[in-house]
Amino acid sequence: MVRIIVGFHGGVQEVGRSCFTIESDGFWLMLDCGLKIRQEDGYPALPDRVDAVVLSHAHLDHSGMLPALHRRNHPKIYATDLSLETSHLLQKDSAKINQLRKERHIYSIHDIEAMHSSEVSIPYGADRSLTENISFKLLDAGHIPGSAAVLLEIEGKKVYYTGDIKTKDTHLQAGAEIPEADVLIIESTYGDRVHPSRREMEKEFLSTIEETVDRGGNALIPAFAVGRTQEVLMMLEDMPYPIYLDGMGQQVTSLFLQYPEYVRDSGLLQKAANIATWIDNSSARKKALSEPSIIVTTAGMVNGGPVFSYLHRLHMDKLSSILLTGYQVEGTNGRLLMEKGYVIDPLTDKELEVRMEKHQFDFSAHAGRHSLEDIAEKVNPEKAFVVHGDPKPCESFAEFLSSICETHTPKMGDTFDL
């Protein structure tokens, strides 16, 4: 019998640098190849050989090392067409930021463009053979538009990799549908937490914005450019206040509107995008701040981008509010802001005290604990691997999974024979 070996090169007991391999009969398949943004140890331990990569989605913690991998190994890269397009935007932005900050140069714009000849776009549900005994198909993961879970068939054994997954419907997307499989590789970002009611969270979010603007302040909403910005715009669509959109979220919104088949209600997204005033220069930013308003801007973890243009003006304004809309990784400005009340200016490396009202809302595009349990029960695997979660949620969810099947919480460099 041909052996099937799964290897873990990143994304284990951590959120970031997802990178896993499956080797069978001399063929090396990689699932994702990401990095941790601006961290010295933020790169996966890449294997010497990679024949093909299946990319689950565009976020840099899943796609951010692909250009460097491709420069070395030249593998075929498979993903949905929208994931490929979106990953190029994020990779180019990352390369430019590294250059500006004189940080480690891991790839160039040329490396990103050189990948295009190796990329193969795959629609949801289409079977694709890699070898005589290895095939796969992509299933909508419900995480961001274009995101996919991967269902592999290797030597007759089904392996289901969730990538980042969401099973509940949102304004932007329908939730994922779950198949059965023999082996499950599952994320655990929220493996120890249940998400609050989405409806109640939205009501609180909109109420906080209303209170801020009505008292004469600015509601500053740093949001992830991919997925969260569009979801927030759709939530704001009925609000009777000036709404401004700044940063990379503009490009991503335009891109999503070119691929309406990946959006639950593309008409609503178009309407929400049209209502917002798109900011493209410093005078437009001054205008946004000259009146009580809502400002949606990058970056979601406050680690850079246009958000600092606004923070420099608003950080001591107690009438204004800053509203975080999702998970804040340890070591990011968003986590510092909520725990310590300040951020580190990326240009000066100096602390910036923030006296604005601070709020954090759980509009996660990841499955919560109950949804993760449902996924595991529907997949009904013989063997499971828990990845993409900090140690506590990873271990907590693995404890539940062990009541269903043989369960592992891999460490960096671990390999297992399936």
N, C-alpha and C positions, 0 to 999 in steps of 0.2 A: 504494500500500500504506500502511495506517495504521501510524504509528510507535509503538513501545513503548519508553518511557523509564523506566529504573530509577534512583532517586536514593537517596543514602546520607546520612542526617541524624544518625547516631549509631551506636554499636556497631561502629565500624571501627577496626581495630588497637587495640582496647581491649575490656575486659569491662565492659559497662554501657551504659545508655541506648540499647538497640537501637531503631532507628527507620528504616524503609526505605519508599520509595514506588515505585509503579508507575503510570505515567500512560499512558493510551491513549485516543485519540479524545475528549479533553476530560474523561475520568473519572479521578479521583485516588483510588487505593487505597493505604492505608498498612498495612504489616506491622509490628505492635508499636509501642508508644510508651512507652519506659521511661526511667529516670533512673539516675544514680549516687547512691547513698545518701550524704547529708550531704557533698557536695563542691560547692564554689562553681561549678565549671564542669560540673556533673553533669547538664545538661539538653540534650536534643537541639535541633537547629536546625530548628524546625517550619516546614513550608511554609505559604504563605498559604491554600491550598485543600486540604481533605480531604473526600471524599465518603463514604468507608467505611473502616473499620479491621477487619482480621482479627487477633485476638489469639492468639498461639501458646500462651501459658500465663500464670499469675498472678504469677510473681516480679516484684518491683518494677523490675528492670532491663529488663523487657519491658512492664509494665503501669502503671508508676508515674506517667507523665505523662498518662494517658488522661483523668482528670477535668479537667485544665487544657485539654487539646485539645478535649474535648467542650464545655466552657463557651464556647469561641471559635467552633468550626465545626459543632457538633451533627451529627457523622457517625453513621451506623449502625455498631454495634460487634458483630462476629460472633466467637463462641468457643463452646467446649463449656459446658454449664450449670455444671459444677463449676469450670471456670476463672473464669467470671464471679463465682460466689459467693466463691471463694477470693481473687480480686483485690480484692473489696470489703473483706474482712477486712484485707488488707495495706495497702491505700490508706488506710483509716480509721486504722489504727495509725500509719502514716507521718505523716498530718496531725496526729494528737494529739501525736506526739513533736516535730514541728516547732514546734508551739504551746508545748509545755512548755519547749523549749530556746530559744525566741524566735528561731528560724531563719527563713529566707526562707519566706514564706507563699505557696505556689503554688496551693493549692486548699483548699476547706473540706469538711466532712462533707456540707453541702448540695450541693456540686458532685458528690460521689460519688453521692449519692442521686438527683440529677437525671439521671444517665446511664442509670438503669434503664429509662426509657421508650424509649431508643434501642438497647438491647441485644437481640440475637437469638441464642438458643442453637441450636447446630447439632450433631447427633450425628456420630460418626465415619462417614465413607464416604458421607454424603448430599451429592448435587450441589446447589449453590446458585448461581443466576444473579444477577449484579450488573447487567449490561447485556446487550444482545443478543450481544455478542462477548466478554464476560468472565464466567467462572464459576470456582468453586473447590470443593474438598472438603477436609475435615480428616482426617488420618490419625494414629493414635496414635503419639506421638513417644517413648514409653517413659521420659520424663524425670521427671515427677511425675504423680500422678493428674490426669487432665483435660487434660494437655499435648497439643499437636497440632503436627505438621508440616503445611504448607499446599501443596496441589497445585493450581496455577492453570492455567487454559486461557485464553489471550488471543490472539485472531485465529488460532486453530489452533496456537499455540505453547504447549508445556507448561513451566511454571516451577515448580520445587520448592524451597520454603524450609523448611529443616530446623527452624528455631527452635533450641531446645536439645534435643539428641537422645541417646538411649541405645539401643543395639541388643542389649545383653546383658541377660538376665533377672536380676532381683533379687528379694528377698523380697517387695517391695511391688508390683512391676510386671513385666509381660512386655516384652521388647525390641521396638523398632520394626521394622516391615516396610517395605522400600524400593521405590519405583516407578521407572520410567524417565521421563526428562524431557529437554527440549532445553536448559534453563537451570537451573543449580544455584546457590542461595544457601545457603552452608553455614557453620555455626559452626566455630570452631577453638580452643576453650578449651584443649584438650590436643593441639594440632596437632603438638607436638614431643615428646610423651611417651606411653609405653605404660603402661597401668594394670597394677599388680601383680595377681597371682592373687587374686580376690575371696575364695576359700575360705581361702587362707593369711592374708590380711589379717584376716578375721573371727576366725580362730583366735588371732592375735596380739592383737587387740583384746580378746577375751574373757579371754585369759590375763592381760593387763595389768590388767584390772578385778579379776580374781580375786586377783592378787598384792596389789593395793592394799587391797582390803577385808579380806583375810586378815591383813594386818599392822596393821589397825586404822584405816585411813584411809578417806576418802571419794573415790569416783571421780566427778569432776565432768565431765559431758559436755555442753558447749554445742553445740546442734544447730539447724540451720535448722528453723523451725517447720513449713514446708511440704515434706513428702517425707522429709527426713532424720530428723526426730524419729520418725516412724512406722516407718521402716526400722530404726532403732536399737532401738526397743521390741520389734520382731519378733525381732531378733537376741538380745535379752536374755531372751526368754520362758522359757528353761529355767534361768536362773541362780538359785541358792538364797540370794539376798540381798535385803534390802529395796530396792525400786526406787521412786523418786519421780519424778513428772512435774510440771514447773512451766512457766509462761509460755504464750505463744500456741499452742504445740504442742498444748495441751489442746483449744482451739477447733477447730483444724484437724483433729485426730484425730476429734473428734465429727462434723465436717463430712464427712470421707472415709467414715465409717461410714454416713452417710446416702446415699452414692452407691457402694454395694458393687460395681457393675458396672465401676468404674474401678480396682479393687484386685485384684491377682492372687489373694490368699487373704484375703478379708474376715473369715473365721472366725478365722484366726490373728491378724489385727490386733485383732479384738474381744477375743480371749483375752489378748493382750499388754497392751491398754489396761486390762483388768479387773485384771490382776495388779499394775499400778503404783498407788501411792497418789498421788492428784492433790492438789497443794498449792494452797490458796486463801487463805492468810493467813500472817503473819509467825511465828505460833506453830507452824504446820506446818513452816515452814522450819527453825525451831530444832530441832524433833523430828528432821527429816531429818539434821541435823548432829550430833545427840546420840548417834548410833550409826554404826558403819561401814556405809556404804550407797552406792547408785548413784543419782546425781541427774542426770536429763536435763532440760535447761532451754534457753531461748533466751538469747542469740542466737548463731547459728552462727559468726560472725566476731568474737564477743566485743565488739561495738560498743555494747552497751547491754542493757537487759532484766534479768530476774531473776538472770542469771549473776553480776552484781556484788554482789548480796546474799550470795552464797556466797563469792565471791573475797575480800571484805572480811574474812571469818572464816577462810578457809583459805589465803590467799596465802603465809603463812610456814610452813605445815604440810608438812614433808617426808615425812610418812607418806601424804599425800593426793596424788592425781594429777589433772591436767586433760587431757582427751582430745579433741582437735579431730578432726572427722570429715570434713573436706573442704577444698576450695580456699579459700585465704585471699587476698583481693584486696590488692594493694599499698596501703599506707596504712591498713589496718584493724588493729584491736587483735590479731587472730589472727596476722597476719604479724609485728607487733611482738613478740608473745609468743614466737614460735618463733625469731626472729632476734636479739632483744635481751634477752629475759627479763623484760620488764615490759609493762604495759598503761597506757593513759591513762584515768583515771576520767572518764566523760562528764559527771558532775555537778560535779566540782571542777577538771577539766582538769589534775590532778596525776598524776605517775607513780606506779604501784603495782607495786612489785617482786613477782615471783611466784617463790617458792622451791619450790613443789610440783613433783613430777615432771611433765614436759611431753611429750606425745606427739601426733603427727599421723598420721592414717590416711586413706588415699585411698579413701573410699567414694563416689566421684564419681557423680553422675547424668548425666554427660556422656560421650560417646563418646571413647575414647582414640585414639591415632594409627592403630593397625591397623584399628579399627572405622571411623574416618573414611575410610581408604583403601577399605575394603569398600563403604561408602556411595557414594563417588564412582564406583567401578567398576560398581556396580549401576545407578546413575542413568544413567551413560554420556552425559553432557551434551556439547553442542557448545561451551558457554560456561559458566564458573563464576566466582563471586564469593566470596571468603573473608572472613568477618566474625566478630565476637564472639570475639576472641582478642587477647592482648597481642602486640606486634610480633613477637617472636621465634617463638612457635608459629604465628602467622598466616603469616609469611614461609616458615617451614619447610614447612608443609603446602601452601602455594601452589606451592612448588617441585616437590613431588610431583605436584600436580594439573596442572601445566603439561605433563607428559608425556602426559596424557590428552586435554586440550582447551585452548582459549583460556582463560586464567586471569587474573583481576584481583584485586588487594588494594586496595580503594578507600580513599580518604581522605575526611574530612568534607567534604560538599558536592559530591562527585563525582557526575556523571550519565553514563549509558551508554545508547546506542541498541541495543536488542535486535534 
